[in-house]
Amino acid sequence: MKKPSLQNEMNDRYSLHSTLLYVSTTTMTKYGESDYWDKRYSKNTNPYDWYQDYDDISKIVIDQMSTRYKDYVGLEYKVESAIETSFKDNHFNVIIDKGTFDSIMCGDDSHENGIRFCEEMFRILEPAGKFLIITYGVPDDRLFYLEQEYTDWTINVKKIPNGGGFHYVYIMTKNNKDSAKSDDDE
């Protein structure tokens, strides 16, 4: 029988932590792949998700939502890359993200794609428009991407309880360049 010791306990904890970390990061890297979401949503058609009741990009989810909300006029569903959309500049007055950014940050090329995502959301958001992100990502991790030189928006962060943990809501308001005054205007 193995004699209990602090060293053995530390080794066991390290081994368990390493195993859990491997399983966690192996699964998380799949969050950036559409196949992962297609498989997930084809097995479970309920809108439940850990980010509240909204749905992600997935052809299967698009089909489900189109059927579920067919009586709602004016809704349009598309499967597109969030880092390079087909929308015109200043197209939306409100954009709500409840996990796309997190999925991008778990995928391949996360740093570059995180920057590209924020830049794209800024491009398609109209002046004075709102961009809301519901995320588990803490400000120390997310603000780097949101406060880049290509963005000119005001950022407000709210921390909301969720069971035993927290989600963060980032609310970006795109500044209206027409209303901005320079020192020469005064």
Order of alpha helices (4+ residues) and beta strands (2+ residues): alpha-alpha-alpha-beta-alpha-alpha-beta-alpha-beta-beta
